[in-house]
Amino acid sequence: MERAGVIPVRPFLIMFEQLKLFQERIKTNISSEYVKSWGVVEALREIVQENLDARKKYSCRGRVFWKKGFLIAEDNGPGLRRQDLALGNSGKRGHGELIGQFGEGLKLAALVAAREERKMYIETAGFTAVPVLEYEPALECQVLVFVLEENDRVTGTRICFEATREESDAALGLFLEFSTVRKISDRIYLPGGRVYVNGALAAERKDMLFSYDLTGENIRAAQNRDRTVVDDDALLEEVGRVLSTCRNPKVIVTLFRIVEKKEAKAYLEGRAHLEPPNDNLAVWRKAMREVFGARVCLASDAVYDLEAREKGFVVLNSVPWQWEGCFRRLGAKFSYDIAARARKPRGRVALKDLSREESRNLRWAKKIAREVFGGKLPKIMIVSEIPPDGEERVRGCYDHRGVIYLLRDVLTVPEEVLGTLVHEMVHHVTDAPDCTRGFERGWQEVVVKVLLRMYGLPEVEKTA
């Protein structure tokens, strides 16, 4: 009898030449031509994955090693069930932290073993299985068959697969547990360039600052069935989430350095949205000051950028638009905001002092703006003077504190007051200055909304 909690170490019990002694056979109807591109390394990968998943799912002990021409994976979990030998049967669905999900891996590893004429056996609680290929007359092809024999094992699983040391090392290198990368923060590793999903290598890229171990159903579902490709959008979302929750100053400083060097666009991280939670803002602000200094702002327009530099600010003109919100939360203003401090509108005009025509045009523009943007409009002030932007006349402005200023002169032309009000409302909604990606997206949303209503088409609800 084997003691509970001790990983059994058994000799090779099954002689492949004596398969005729086995009486029970499970025919899978999996063609020998299935996953023809798979080789021994892919098969070993599935065996290692099966072992790691069992240890994680059942909180049991286990190990994977190479010995005397075999890769051996063993654990002291509850063992496999006969139904686990059916293609597509899996107890891993709904377990976002596991690697496997389709119920195929172990069966396909067995298929490769039989096809490549590599010795393999699966010894688990209650039975031992050996994969072979047999001709199926009804299908007119060879199919995978498991030859079974009962055993007296009561717990755990031991899988042996004939392989060279090089094949074994190549397979083990596909998993974080056996990798040489070092952890520097939660789910972040160095050197960069590797994407692991639940501990299994899913992609290698040259455009990543760091390596990541990503988890959860969303990222697992974003892989192909061989777990060798990850959807870019899902990858960006998960990387952004991992980086946003990071509190390691060295990681954050490294991110800011690629902005300082104007290299952000060259990296995947530069396309990920950064949204650090409130609890992390102090760490991120300190890192921002370390890289850029205490007086830093985002570029917006050449004239404003120049004014900000003259006031002693470091103007960042290579911040990815996906990071703009992060910098704003950290206290960095746009150069537009810095320059606007010296461009305060003057000469407030009371509504009662407007002419009948001016009042009518203003009410008309407000009504349309409410219909387009929905809800209550911000405070709107009429002024007699707004300092010019260089040589260009300024018809309105938004001070990012929730106030829209309109020049009185525009109120005499309905289209001009409406256009100016909508322009400043886009600033209000996006909190972005002119000539930025955020402002352009805001304008695009307005145009799309107006066109949909013009043609009587339903608006698409935004997902949370």
N, C-alpha and C positions, 0 to 999 in steps of 0.2 A: 504493500500500500504506500501511496505517496502522501507525504504530509501536506496539509493545507497551507497555502501561502508560499510553498517552495516551488520554484520553477523546475519541472521535471526535465532531466537530461537523460534521454533514452538512446540506446543504440539504434542503428538503422534496422527496423523490424521487418520491412517488407522487401521481399525478393521479387524483382520485376519479372524474372523468368517464370515465376510461379503464379501468375495472374489467373491461371485456369482453376486454382483452388478457391477463388472468390466466387461466391454464388449470387450476390446482389449487384445489379448494374443499374445505374441511373443514366438514361439517355437524354442528352440536353437538346438535340437537334440543332446545335450550333455548328455551322459548316466549317470545315477545316480551312476554307478560304477567307473566313471572317478576319478582320483587322490584319490583313496580309502584310501591312507595312510594319507591324510590331515585331521587334526582335527580343532577344533575351533581356536586355537592359530594361525595356518597357515592362516585361513580365515581372522582373525583380522589383521594379518600382511599385507595382500593384501589391506585391507581397509585403513590402516594407510598409506601405500605406495601410494595409489591413491590420498589421501589428500595431502601428501607432494609433489608429482609430480605436482598436479594442482597448488599449491601455487608457486612452482618454475617456471613452464612453463608460467603461466599467471601473475606472480608478484602480486598475490592477497593475501588477508588475509585468515587465517583459523585457526582451532584448532581441537585437538583431546582430548577427555576426557571420563571418565566413570561416569555414573549417573543413579541411580535407576535401576540397572540391565542391562544397555545397554552401549556398547561402541558407542560413537557418534563422527562422523567425519564430519565437515562442513567447507565450504569455500564460498567466495563470487566471485568466478570466473564465466566464461560464462556458466557453466553447461555442462551436458552430452548430447550427441545426441543419438537418437534411435539406430543408427548404432553402437554405442559403446557397445551395448548389444550383438553384434555378436562376437563369439569366433574368436580370431585372428585379429580383427579390432583394430588398435591402431594408435593414433596420436603422439606416442612417438618415433618412429623410426627416427634416425638422430639427436636425442637430447641426446648427450652423458652424460649430467649432470643429467638425470633423472634415476629413479630406474627401472621402468617397461620398457618392450620392445616388448613383444610378444602379447599383447592384450588379455591376459587370466585372469589376477589376479582378477579383480572385479567379472567376471562371475563365476570363481571357488569359490570365497568366497560365492557367492549367492548359488552355488550348495551345499556347505557344510552346509549352513544355512538350506536349504530345507531338506537335508538328515538327519541332526541332529535334525530337528524339532525345530530350534531356530528362533525366530521371527526376521525378517529383512525387512527393506524397504529402498528404494533409492528415495529420493525426489529431483528432479532437475528441471531446468527451463523448464516448459511446461508439464511435466508428472511425475507421481510417479509410481515406479515399485516394485512389491513384487514377490520374487522367490517362486515357488512351483514345486513339482514333479508330472508329469502326465504320465499315461501309453500311449505309442504310439503303436497302433496296427501294423502299417506297420513295425516297428522296433522290436516289441515284447519285449519292455523293457520300463522302466520309463526314462523320459528325463526331463531336466530342462526347465521350462516355466516361462516367466516373465508376470505377470498380470499387465496391465497398466491402469491408469486412468489419464485423463488430469487434470492439476491444473493451478492456476493463478500465479504461481511463475515465475518471470522474470529473475532471476539471481541466481547463486550459486547452491551448491549441499549439501544435508544433508543425511548422511547414518547412520542408526541405526542398531545395531546388538546385539541381546540378548547374554549377557556374564556375567560371574562372575567377581568380582574385580581381582581375581588371574589371570584369563585368560587374562584380559585386561592388567594388569601389565606385564605379560610375553610377550605379543605382543609388547607393547611399548618399552620394554627393548631391542628389536631387532633393534632399530634405534638410531643413534647418537644423535639426537635432545633430546631424553629422557634418554640418558645414563649418567653414573656418571664419565666417562673418562674425563680428562681435557686436553685442547689443550696446547701444549708447543711450537709448531712451525707450519708453514703452512702444514696442512694435517697430522701432527704427534701428537700423544696423549699418555698419560700415565694414568693408567698402561698399559703395553704391552700385546700382545696376541690376539688382535682383528683386523680383517680386515673388514672395511666398504667399500661398493661400492656405491657411491653417497648417503651416509648417512644411508644405510641399512646394517645390519650385514650380512656378507657373509661367514665368517669363524672365528673359534677360534683356536689358535695354542699356544703351550707351548714354541715354539722355537723362539719367537720374543721379541726383546728388547722393542719395541714400538708398539702402535696401529696406524693404518693408515686409513684415509678416501680417497680412490682412486676414480678418476673420468675419464670419457672419454669412447668412443665407444670401444676401444681395451680391456680394463679391463672388461667392461660390457659384451662384447661378450665372454669373457673367463669364464663366469659363466655357471653353468647348469641351466635348466629352473626354478628350485625352488630357485635359487640364494643361495644355501647352500654350493656350492663347487666352488673354484676358481682354474683354471689351474696354476700349480706351476711356469711354465716358464713365463707366463704373469704376475704373481704376483711378481716374482723376478725383472722383467723388470720395473714395475711400482714403486716398493719400491726403486730400485736403482735410478730411476729418481727423486723421492721425496727427498731422502736423499742427492743426489748430489746437489740439488738446495737449501739445507738448509743452513741458515746463523746463526743458534742458536749455540753459542759455547758449551753450555751444551750438546746438542745432539751429536755434533761432538766429544767432549771429551769422551762421553759415548761409542761411536763407537771405539775410539782408546783404551779405557780401556780394551775392550775384547781382543784386540791384546796383550796388556801388560800382561794380565792374561792368555794368551794362550787359550782363550775360543771361539775364533771367529768361529771355525767350528761347534760349538754347536748351533749357531743362524742362522736364515734365512738371517739376514742382512749380515752375513759373506759370503754368496753366491751371493749377489747382486753386480753388477758392480757399482763402485763409480767413477764418472767423473765430479767433480765440475767445473763449468764454470770459466773462467778467473776472472770474477768480484768477485768470492767468495774465490779465492785462499789465499788471505791474512788472512781471518778468519780461514781457515783450517790450514794454516801454524802455526798460533799462537796456535791453539789447539794441533797440533802435538808437538810443543816445550813444551807446558805445561805438556804433558803426558810423553814424551820421552827425553826431553832436546834438546839442540841445535845441538848436534853431533849424528846423527842417520843414520843408513844405513840398507839395506835389506840383509838378509843372502843369500849366493850363494853356497859356498863350505867351508868345515871345515877349510882348510888352509887359505883361504882368510878371513873367519870370525875371525880367531885368530889374523891375522895381523891387521884387522880393530879394534878389541878390544884393542890391544896393542897400537894403535894410539889414544885411548880414545873415540871410537865410541860405541854407544849402538847398538848392532846387533839384528835386529828383525827377528826371525826365525819362527814366526807363523802367518805371514801376508797371508791372503787368496790370491790366484793368481788373483782373480777378483779385488783385491784392489791394486795390484802392480803398475798399471798405475797411480793410484791416488797418491800413495806415491812418485813415480818418478816425477810427476808434482809438488809436494810440495817441491822437492829438495832433497829427500832421494836417495842416490846412492846405488848400490849393493856393497857388501863388495869386490867384484871383482874389481870394479872401484877404491876403496880406495887402495887396495893392488897394483893395476896396476901402480899407480903413481911411485912406486919404481922399476917397471919392464919395463922401457922404452926400446924399441928395439934400437940397436946401429949398426953403420956401414952401412949407406945407400949405396946401390949399384946402380949406374946409369944403365939405360936400355942398353946404348951403350956398357957397359962393360960385358954384358952377352954373353955367348957363343951362337953359332948358335942353338945348341940343347936346351939350356935353353930358348932362345927367342921363339923357335918353340913351346915348351911345354906350355909356358905362354900364347901365343896367342891362342892356341887350348883350354886351360882351360877357358880363358876369353870368347871365342866364345860360348862355351857350357853354361857358367854361364849366359850370356846375354839371350840365348834362354830360359833357365829355369826361370830366375827371371824377364826377360823383362826389356826393357829400358836401360838406361845408368848405368854402374857400378860406384861405388864410387872410390875415389883415391886409387890406389894400389902401395905400396912401397916395394921394395926388400931390405932386410937388411941381414947383415952377422951374426948378433947375436941377439937372444931373450932370456933373462934370463929364466932359467928353472923354472917350477912349482914344487917345491920340488925336487924330483929326476926324474921327468918326463920331457922329452925333449919337447919343445914347437915349433911347426912348423909354427904357425901363430898367429896373434892376431888382435883384433879390438879395437880401443881406444874410441869408442862411440862419436867421433867428426867427423866421416865420413871417416876415413882412415883405410885401411886394410894393415897389414904388413905380408909379406911372407918371410920365411927364405930361403935364396938362395939355401941351400942344397936340398930342396924339388923339385927344378925345374928340376932336372935330371931324375925324374921318373914321367911320365905323369899322372898316376892315383893318385899319391901322391899330386901333385900340384893341380889337379882338386878337390880332396877330401878336401884339406885344404882351397881352395878358397870358395867352397860351404859352408863349415862349418862357415867361417867368414862372408859369405854373409847372412847366417841365423841370425848371431848376428846383422848384419847391418839392416836387415828387421824387426826383432822383438825387437831390443834394449834390449835383455835379455841375461844374462850370461849363462854359462854352467850349466847343472843340475837343470834347472828351468822348470816349467810348460810351460812358454812362449816359451822357446827355443825348448822344445819337440814338441809343436804345430807347430812351424816353420818348423822343420824337417819333420813332418808329411805332411804338405802341399807340400813340395818339392817332397817327395816320391810319393804322390798321383798324382801330376802333371806329373811326369815322367812316371808313370804307365799308365795314361790315354793316353798320347801321344804314348807310346810304342804299345798300343793296338788300337790306332786310335779312341778313344772315345772322345766325346765332353766334354769340361770343363764346369762345372756348374757356371753360373754367380753369383757373390756375390750380395746379396740384400743390399740396402742402409740402 
